[in-house]
Amino acid sequence: MPLNIPNNLPAIKLLEDENIFVKDSASASHQDIRPLKIIVLNLMPLKITTETDLIRLLSNSPLQIELEFMKIKSHTSKNTPIEHMQMFYKDFEVVKDQRYDGMIITGAPLEHIDFEEVSYWNEIQEIFNWSRCHVWSTIYICWAAQAGLYQHYQIPKYKLDKKMFGVFKHKTLDATNPIFRGFDDVFYAPHSRHTEVRREDILKNKELKLIAEAEDAGVYMVEARNGREFYIMGHSEYSPNTLRDEYFRDLNNGLPIEIPRNYFKDDDPQKEPLVRWRSHGNLLFVNWLNYFVYQQTPFNINDISGEGCPI
């Protein structure tokens, strides 16, 4: 079954051109099944690009999904038309009384700032805490993963000497975990970050489980609350050209940036990227939707709650 997304979202046309099957909400309203409700807190500057990247992955599931987008009320996006934000994004106040089967919280270009110095940190904290009582399973990506680990488990982040930038080889540490069902012994994923969380800090916390890592890039994925939280340090959702665009953006702005590792053919920026993460990126999100959302979420969505949550 297709992904049910808001009518007229720009990603519809972009993905139809890629032969990706999507269904707008008007068409989906004729089907008599309960779709999974997924909400995305999109913190990335190029919101339409991120929407398209995530929809590309979510649409590969046979499950029907009702997708919504949330924005930070206390922050105005500078890179996305205000008309787009008004049409497709909701403030937290609008959704806070609802329940969702799944949630995805994206990265944000905030790594150089202490968490408490982020202008909308209080709102982020409120949303993170809300998700534990109103969402069955949540994926935190990159900066959001670091912020979520800090908020929920007091895991610090550390500044890197240089940007972790490129496509890296990873290994699973728990091959029987359903999130890795169908994975090869090694898999590739892009990274693009200036900070890290450290393996030893994760292993000290008995509530956290390190389930995938890379020799060069370090921690990749952490599981908590039996799959109700996944913290992913890389960007398996990235399209083939995202690292290239980031590289030339920084280069043209005169910022210190190295060629992304293991990305361009022959490490030549004038050549096309060598895409090695697409299949595992798709499998990661399909497994999450199937095994940690669809198979576990209550049939009555209003029964979703969490430990310590008000009934």
C-alpha positions in Angstrom: 0.0 0.0 0.0 1.2 3.6 -0.6 2.1 6.3 1.7 -0.8 8.7 2.4 0.6 12.3 2.5 -1.1 15.7 2.4 -2.6 16.9 -0.9 -0.3 19.0 -3.1 2.9 18.4 -1.1 5.7 19.1 -3.5 7.3 15.7 -2.8 4.4 14.0 -4.5 5.4 15.1 -8.0 9.1 14.6 -7.3 8.6 11.0 -6.2 6.1 10.1 -8.9 8.9 11.1 -11.3 11.1 8.5 -9.6 8.4 5.9 -9.9 7.7 5.9 -6.1 4.1 5.0 -5.2 2.4 7.7 -3.1 -1.2 8.4 -2.5 -2.7 11.8 -1.5 -5.1 12.0 1.4 -8.1 12.5 -0.9 -7.6 9.2 -2.6 -6.7 7.3 0.6 -10.0 8.4 2.3 -11.8 5.7 0.2 -9.9 2.8 1.9 -11.5 1.3 5.0 -8.4 0.4 7.0 -6.7 2.2 9.9 -3.4 3.8 8.6 -0.4 4.2 10.8 -0.1 7.7 12.1 3.4 9.0 11.7 4.5 12.5 12.6 7.8 14.1 11.6 9.4 16.9 13.6 11.5 18.4 10.8 14.3 20.6 12.1 16.4 20.6 8.9 16.8 24.0 7.1 15.9 22.6 3.7 12.5 21.1 4.7 11.2 20.2 1.3 14.4 18.2 0.6 14.1 16.4 4.0 10.4 15.7 3.4 11.2 14.1 0.1 14.0 12.0 1.5 11.9 10.6 4.3 8.8 10.0 2.1 11.0 8.1 -0.4 11.9 5.6 2.4 8.5 5.4 4.1 6.7 4.8 0.8 8.5 1.4 0.4 6.4 -0.2 3.1 3.3 -2.2 2.2 1.5 -0.4 5.1 -0.6 2.6 4.6 0.7 5.6 6.5 -0.9 8.9 7.4 2.0 11.4 7.6 2.0 14.7 9.4 4.7 17.4 9.9 5.4 19.3 13.0 7.4 22.5 13.3 9.0 24.5 16.1 6.7 27.4 17.0 9.5 29.5 18.4 11.6 29.3 15.3 11.0 30.6 11.8 12.5 28.7 8.9 14.6 30.9 6.6 15.0 28.4 3.8 11.4 27.3 3.3 8.5 29.4 2.0 6.2 30.5 4.7 3.3 29.4 2.6 4.6 25.9 2.6 5.0 25.9 6.4 1.5 27.2 6.9 0.0 24.6 4.5 1.8 21.5 5.7 3.2 22.0 9.2 1.5 22.0 12.6 2.6 23.6 15.8 3.0 21.4 18.9 -0.1 22.9 20.5 -2.2 21.6 17.7 -1.1 17.9 18.0 -0.2 17.6 21.7 -3.5 15.9 22.6 -3.2 13.3 19.8 -1.5 9.9 19.8 0.9 8.7 17.0 2.1 5.2 16.1 5.5 6.6 15.1 7.6 9.7 15.1 10.8 10.8 13.3 12.8 13.7 14.6 15.4 15.0 12.2 18.8 16.5 12.6 19.5 20.3 12.8 22.6 22.4 12.1 23.1 23.2 15.8 26.1 21.0 16.8 28.4 23.9 17.7 25.9 25.1 20.3 25.4 23.7 23.8 21.9 22.2 24.0 20.8 24.7 26.7 21.9 27.5 24.4 19.6 26.5 21.5 16.9 29.1 21.3 14.1 26.6 21.2 15.6 24.1 23.7 12.7 24.4 26.1 10.2 23.5 23.3 12.4 20.6 22.2 12.5 19.2 25.7 8.7 19.4 25.9 8.2 17.6 22.6 10.8 14.9 23.5 9.0 14.3 26.8 5.6 14.3 25.2 6.7 11.7 22.7 7.3 9.1 25.4 3.6 9.2 26.4 2.0 10.0 23.0 4.1 8.0 20.4 4.7 4.3 20.3 8.1 4.4 18.6 10.4 7.3 17.8 13.5 7.6 15.6 15.9 10.4 16.5 18.4 11.3 13.7 21.8 13.0 14.0 21.6 16.1 16.1 18.2 15.0 17.4 19.8 11.7 18.4 22.4 13.5 20.4 19.9 15.9 21.9 17.5 13.0 22.8 20.2 11.0 24.5 21.2 14.1 26.5 17.6 14.9 27.5 16.5 11.4 28.4 19.8 9.8 29.6 22.3 12.7 30.3 24.7 11.4 27.6 27.0 14.2 26.6 28.2 15.2 23.2 31.8 15.9 22.3 33.2 18.2 19.6 35.3 16.5 16.9 38.6 17.8 15.7 37.2 17.8 12.2 33.8 17.1 10.6 32.8 13.4 10.4 31.9 13.6 6.7 31.4 10.8 4.2 30.0 7.2 3.8 31.3 4.7 6.4 31.1 0.9 6.8 29.2 -0.3 9.8 28.6 -3.5 11.6 25.6 -4.7 13.7 26.2 -5.7 17.3 22.9 -7.5 17.6 22.2 -9.4 14.4 19.0 -10.9 15.8 17.4 -7.5 16.4 14.4 -7.1 14.0 15.6 -3.6 13.0 18.5 -5.4 11.1 16.4 -8.1 9.6 17.7 -8.6 6.0 20.9 -6.6 6.6 24.3 -7.8 5.3 27.2 -8.4 7.7 28.3 -4.9 7.0 26.3 -1.9 5.8 27.1 1.7 4.7 25.6 4.9 5.9 26.4 8.6 5.4 27.6 10.8 8.3 27.7 14.6 8.4 28.4 16.0 11.8 30.8 18.0 14.0 30.1 16.2 17.3 29.8 12.7 18.6 28.5 10.6 21.5 31.0 8.1 22.8 30.7 4.3 23.0 31.8 4.2 26.6 29.1 6.6 27.8 26.4 4.5 26.0 27.7 1.2 27.5 27.7 2.7 31.1 23.9 3.2 30.9 22.0 0.1 31.4 18.9 1.6 29.8 20.7 2.0 26.5 21.8 -0.7 24.0 24.4 0.0 21.4 23.3 -2.0 18.4 25.5 -0.7 15.5 28.8 1.1 15.1 31.6 1.9 12.6 35.3 1.7 13.2 35.9 5.1 11.7 32.6 6.9 12.5 31.9 5.4 16.0 28.4 5.0 17.4 25.7 4.6 14.8 22.6 3.3 16.4 21.4 3.1 20.0 18.1 1.4 21.1 16.1 2.2 24.3 12.9 1.1 25.8 12.7 -2.1 23.8 12.5 -0.3 20.5 10.3 2.5 21.5 13.3 4.8 20.9 16.1 4.6 18.3 19.0 7.0 18.2 20.7 7.1 14.8 23.9 9.2 14.4 24.1 8.9 10.6 21.9 9.8 7.7 20.5 6.7 6.1 17.7 8.8 4.7 20.1 11.0 2.6 19.6 11.1 -1.2 22.6 10.4 -3.4 23.6 14.0 -3.9 23.1 15.4 -0.4 26.7 15.1 0.7 27.9 16.5 -2.6 25.6 19.6 -2.1 26.9 20.0 1.4 30.5 19.8 0.3 30.2 22.4 -2.5 28.1 24.7 -0.3 30.8 24.8 2.4 33.5 25.1 -0.2 31.8 28.0 -2.0 31.3 29.7 1.4 35.0 29.4 2.2 34.5 27.1 5.1 37.0 24.4 6.0 35.7 21.2 4.5 37.4 18.0 3.3 36.1 15.8 0.5 33.5 13.4 1.9 35.2 10.1 2.5 34.3 7.0 0.5 31.7 9.0 -1.4 32.8 10.2 -4.8 34.1 7.7 -7.4 37.9 7.7 -7.1 37.5 10.4 -4.4 37.1 12.9 -7.2 34.5 15.6 -6.6 34.0 16.1 -10.3 32.7 12.5 -10.6 29.4 11.1 -9.5 28.8 9.7 -6.0 29.0 6.0 -5.4 25.7 5.1 -3.7 26.2 2.2 -1.2 23.6 3.0 1.4 20.3 3.1 -0.4 19.2 -0.5 0.1 20.0 -0.6 3.8 18.4 2.8 4.3 15.2 1.5 2.8 15.4 -1.7 4.8 16.0 0.2 8.1 12.8 2.3 7.8 10.7 -0.6 6.5 11.9 -2.8 9.4 11.1 0.0 11.9 7.6 0.5 10.5 6.9 -3.2 10.5 8.5 -4.7 13.6 8.5 -1.7 16.0 5.4 0.3 14.9 2.8 -1.9 13.1 3.4 -5.1 15.0 3.5 -3.5 18.4 1.4 -0.3 18.5 -2.1 -0.8 20.1 -5.0 -1.2 17.7 -6.8 1.5 19.6 -4.4 4.4 19.1 -5.7 6.1 22.2 -4.2 3.3 24.3 -0.6 4.5 23.5 1.2 5.6 26.6 4.4 5.0 28.5 5.9 4.3 31.9 5.0 7.1 34.3 2.6 8.7 31.9 -0.8 9.9 33.1 -3.7 7.6 32.1 
